[in-house]
Amino acid sequence: MNAKRPACAAPALETPAPDASQTYSYSNLEHSESASTALAEEVALAIAYNGISQAVMLVTPTDLEDFIVGFSLGSGIIQDATDIYDLQLSGSGSAQYAQVTIANRAFWNLKQQRRQLAGTSGCGLCGVEAVEQALPDLQVLPGAPLPPIEWLDGLRQRIGAFQPLGQHCGAVHAAVFMNDQGQLLLGREDIGRHNALDKLIGGLIRQNIPTAGGLAIVTSRCSLELIQKVLRAGIQTLVSLSSPTGLAVQWARRHNLNLIHLPQKNAPRVYSPALENQA
């Protein structure tokens, strides 16, 4: 995606978000000794579009502008980064706020979605039919070649350079982008696996990094919402370090998304596209 970078304001200096990690003391259950360790932080981020509150997300307080851009696209609120006219961050401590100004067409679509959700009964989106009704217009990708197996050699170790927070204190997921030359270019981390992918997509957009021929890598299990996000971003290959769900595989095959699971000790498993005789 080579969309124009949206105008994004920095958080107010007098009310910064907390650091991504902080040190906490603890004591052993069986002993009186005390020690300390670094723990990942999370904040509540309230997002409003054109003055109307839309969501409150628990996120790691890093790359918040990337997250908001990626969340807006991955959730179907905008169709393109140029739909975002302005983005203002504010807040104090663990309570952060984002005011996002979007194009009239995007705001009208958002209001239509809100009306539809307001009439939904039961527990929400349950089962394939409900998901398809909520997302009827996901485009089928044109299809792309699978990446060379050499690109995946030692990948688990190589992406460590893009996981500074995870290596420091754990408790976070990562999403990393590899370009069409097999080079790792960009990584994002978050306590939420979908948040990490949103941050990555937003970072690619805001830095004008082409995604054609490249692939996204996620350290978490691969469920349906991650498939939906990469489809909307136009990324044609997704590599997961953990197993995909069955529904994720179904959607990947249906939409021509290359879906690869990279087990810890076995060869990469290509779930999509499916072999002709594969179930």
Long-range contacts (C-beta under 8 A, 24 or more apart in sequence): 1-81, 1-204, 1-205, 1-210, 1-211, 1-233, 1-234, 2-208, 2-210, 3-80, 3-81, 3-82, 3-205, 3-208, 4-81, 4-82, 5-81, 5-205, 5-206, 5-207, 5-208, 6-69, 6-81, 6-82, 6-84, 6-85, 6-86, 6-87, 6-206, 7-84, 7-85, 7-86, 7-87, 8-65, 8-69, 8-86, 8-87, 8-206, 9-86, 9-87, 9-88, 9-89, 10-89, 11-64, 11-89, 11-90, 11-91, 11-96, 12-89, 12-90, 12-91, 15-90, 15-91, 15-92, 15-93, 17-43, 17-61, 17-64, 17-91, 17-93, 17-96, 18-43, 18-61, 18-93, 18-94, 19-61, 20-60, 20-61, 20-62, 20-165, 20-189, 21-165, 21-168, 21-169, 37-169, 38-168, 38-169, 39-169, 39-171, 40-165, 40-169, 40-170, 40-171, 40-172, 40-191, 41-94, 42-94, 42-191, 43-91, 43-93, 43-94, 43-95, 43-96, 44-94, 44-95, 44-96, 45-91, 45-96, 45-97, 45-98, 46-95, 46-96, 46-97, 46-98, 47-71, 47-98, 47-100, 48-97, 48-98, 48-99, 48-100, 49-77, 49-100, 49-101, 49-102, 49-106, 49-107, 49-110, 50-100, 50-101, 50-102, 50-107, 51-99, 54-110, 57-192, 57-195, 58-191, 58-192, 59-190, 59-191, 59-192, 59-195, 60-165, 60-172, 60-189, 60-190, 60-191, 60-192, 60-195, 61-96, 62-165, 62-188, 62-189, 62-190, 62-199, 63-188, 63-199, 63-202, 63-203, 64-89, 64-96, 64-98, 65-89, 65-202, 65-206, 66-188, 66-198, 66-199, 66-200, 66-201, 66-202, 66-203, 66-206, 67-190, 67-195, 67-198, 67-199, 67-202, 68-98, 68-100, 68-202, 69-201, 69-202, 69-205, 69-206, 70-197, 70-198, 70-199, 70-200, 70-201, 70-202, 70-203, 70-205, 70-229, 70-233, 71-195, 71-198, 71-202, 72-100, 72-102, 73-201, 73-202, 73-205, 73-229, 73-232, 73-233, 74-194, 74-197, 74-198, 74-201, 74-228, 74-229, 74-232, 74-233, 76-109, 76-113, 76-135, 76-232, 77-102, 77-106, 77-109, 77-110, 77-113, 78-102, 78-103, 78-106, 79-106, 81-205, 81-206, 128-247, 128-250, 131-224, 131-247, 135-228, 138-228, 138-231, 138-232, 138-255, 139-231, 139-255, 140-254, 140-255, 140-256, 141-231, 141-234, 141-236, 141-255, 141-256, 141-257, 142-236, 142-256, 143-236, 143-256, 143-273, 144-213, 144-236, 144-237, 144-258, 146-237, 146-258, 146-260, 146-270, 147-178, 147-182, 147-215, 147-237, 147-239, 147-258, 147-260, 148-182, 149-268, 150-182, 151-178, 151-182, 151-215, 152-239, 152-260, 152-262, 152-268, 155-217, 155-239, 155-262, 156-241, 156-262, 156-264, 158-184, 159-184, 159-187, 159-217, 159-219, 161-187, 162-186, 162-187, 162-189, 163-187, 163-189, 163-219, 164-189, 165-189, 166-219, 172-196, 173-218, 173-219, 173-220, 174-218, 174-219, 175-199, 175-200, 175-216, 175-217, 175-218, 175-219, 176-200, 176-216, 176-217, 177-204, 177-209, 177-211, 177-214, 177-215, 177-216, 177-217, 178-214, 178-215, 178-216, 178-217, 179-209, 179-210, 179-213, 179-214, 180-210, 180-212, 180-213, 180-214, 185-209, 185-214, 193-218, 193-219, 193-220, 193-221, 193-226, 194-225, 194-226, 194-229, 196-220, 197-226, 197-229, 197-230, 198-229, 201-229, 201-230, 201-233, 201-235, 204-233, 211-235, 215-239, 215-258, 217-241, 221-245, 222-248, 222-259, 222-261, 223-247, 223-248, 224-248, 224-251, 227-251, 227-252, 227-255, 227-257, 227-259, 230-257, 231-255, 231-257, 239-268, 244-271
